[in-house]
Amino acid sequence: MCAAASEPPPSRCKTLEVSAEAASILLSFAMRESEAPAVELGTALERLSQGLRPAEGGAMRETLARDIADCVRALQFHDRLIQQLAVIRNLLTRLTDHPLPQMAGFGAMRWEELLTELRERLAEHSHHELFELLLRTGGVAPGAQLGQGEGTSELF
Amino acid sequence: MARILAVDDSPSMRQLVKLALASGGHEVDVATDGVEALEVAEKRQFDVVITDVNMPNMDGISLVRELRRRTNYRFVPLLMLTTESTSERKQQGKEAGATGWLVKPFDPARLLSIVAKVLT
């Protein structure tokens, strides 16, 4: 990553590489750590769902069924978060494999080069959307719409 | 009641799809990627296959293409369930032989109604 003569001092480059690698490893650990609780939550929902006997009927049953459906929908955002984190982890890994635009003299042009490189590395439309949203806002506001098509269905 | 194969590399997504379909009385088997799904689908005949798109080893679009080559899956409804929503990807799915394209997050009741629709 820091091969060219005009690049920053080796110690700084090494720090960047180590930081990127450490961040990537931390992300992997965090993603793995959150997997088991998400599955546990899913299993608990499954048990609740199985506990709903049709014969029991009534408003309580309807409310519980609706709550379970809400949980099923909400829990899918964990999966989405894991996917986004996997993309970020892959980007970090690639940063250590390929030279980035020079850090020295970092200006508007370098910034554009960096953005172009990062955009090229994003594989999915939803990742592009997230990236553009982060660029625009500096963060994702609660309730921000990432995908207009989410939750839609189409039969061919 | 139908026999449904749900394919997703995410353990929690497999669980949620299974939960939603089982609540509608369907019998659900799961697979973690396209390769495993093909193995399972060869051992057992399913009435519907619901698959994610981005998976390791074999993606959902390749899985649909492979299943359509098999005579016993030529007319079986194959649904894509994915976060992807671009028209390009949908077109790829359609060309591979997918019956429909559902964008995550799914609503359990909606998923059940779509399954009912493609089974009629």
HADDOCK unambig.tbl for C-alpha pairs under 7 A between the chains (distance, minus, plus):
assign (segid A and resid 38 and name CA) (segid B and resid 12 and name CA) 6.19 0.50 0.50
assign (segid A and resid 39 and name CA) (segid B and resid 11 and name CA) 6.75 0.50 0.50
assign (segid A and resid 39 and name CA) (segid B and resid 12 and name CA) 5.15 0.50 0.50
assign (segid A and resid 42 and name CA) (segid B and resid 12 and name CA) 6.53 0.50 0.50
assign (segid A and resid 42 and name CA) (segid B and resid 15 and name CA) 6.27 0.50 0.50
assign (segid A and resid 42 and name CA) (segid B and resid 16 and name CA) 6.50 0.50 0.50
assign (segid A and resid 46 and name CA) (segid B and resid 19 and name CA) 5.84 0.50 0.50
assign (segid A and resid 49 and name CA) (segid B and resid 23 and name CA) 6.93 0.50 0.50
assign (segid A and resid 69 and name CA) (segid B and resid 108 and name CA) 6.00 0.50 0.50
assign (segid A and resid 72 and name CA) (segid B and resid 16 and name CA) 6.04 0.50 0.50
assign (segid A and resid 73 and name CA) (segid B and resid 105 and name CA) 6.01 0.50 0.50
assign (segid A and resid 73 and name CA) (segid B and resid 106 and name CA) 6.26 0.50 0.50
assign (segid A and resid 73 and name CA) (segid B and resid 107 and name CA) 5.93 0.50 0.50
assign (segid A and resid 76 and name CA) (segid B and resid 13 and name CA) 6.73 0.50 0.50
assign (segid A and resid 76 and name CA) (segid B and resid 105 and name CA) 5.88 0.50 0.50
assign (segid A and resid 79 and name CA) (segid B and resid 13 and name CA) 6.91 0.50 0.50
assign (segid A and resid 125 and name CA) (segid B and resid 84 and name CA) 6.78 0.50 0.50
assign (segid A and resid 125 and name CA) (segid B and resid 86 and name CA) 6.75 0.50 0.50
assign (segid A and resid 126 and name CA) (segid B and resid 84 and name CA) 6.65 0.50 0.50
assign (segid A and resid 149 and name CA) (segid B and resid 85 and name CA) 5.96 0.50 0.50
assign (segid A and resid 149 and name CA) (segid B and resid 103 and name CA) 6.78 0.50 0.50
assign (segid A and resid 150 and name CA) (segid B and resid 103 and name CA) 5.17 0.50 0.50
assign (segid A and resid 150 and name CA) (segid B and resid 104 and name CA) 5.68 0.50 0.50
assign (segid A and resid 150 and name CA) (segid B and resid 105 and name CA) 6.31 0.50 0.50
assign (segid A and resid 151 and name CA) (segid B and resid 103 and name CA) 4.97 0.50 0.50
assign (segid A and resid 151 and name CA) (segid B and resid 104 and name CA) 5.23 0.50 0.50
assign (segid A and resid 151 and name CA) (segid B and resid 105 and name CA) 5.18 0.50 0.50
assign (segid A and resid 151 and name CA) (segid B and resid 106 and name CA) 5.24 0.50 0.50
assign (segid A and resid 152 and name CA) (segid B and resid 102 and name CA) 5.91 0.50 0.50
assign (segid A and resid 152 and name CA) (segid B and resid 103 and name CA) 5.27 0.50 0.50
assign (segid A and resid 153 and name CA) (segid B and resid 101 and name CA) 5.62 0.50 0.50
assign (segid A and resid 153 and name CA) (segid B and resid 102 and name CA) 4.19 0.50 0.50
assign (segid A and resid 153 and name CA) (segid B and resid 103 and name CA) 6.11 0.50 0.50
assign (segid A and resid 154 and name CA) (segid B and resid 100 and name CA) 5.47 0.50 0.50
assign (segid A and resid 154 and name CA) (segid B and resid 101 and name CA) 5.17 0.50 0.50
assign (segid A and resid 154 and name CA) (segid B and resid 102 and name CA) 6.34 0.50 0.50
assign (segid A and resid 155 and name CA) (segid B and resid 99 and name CA) 5.96 0.50 0.50
assign (segid A and resid 155 and name CA) (segid B and resid 100 and name CA) 3.96 0.50 0.50
assign (segid A and resid 155 and name CA) (segid B and resid 101 and name CA) 6.29 0.50 0.50
assign (segid A and resid 156 and name CA) (segid B and resid 94 and name CA) 6.80 0.50 0.50
assign (segid A and resid 156 and name CA) (segid B and resid 99 and name CA) 5.47 0.50 0.50
assign (segid A and resid 156 and name CA) (segid B and resid 100 and name CA) 5.25 0.50 0.50
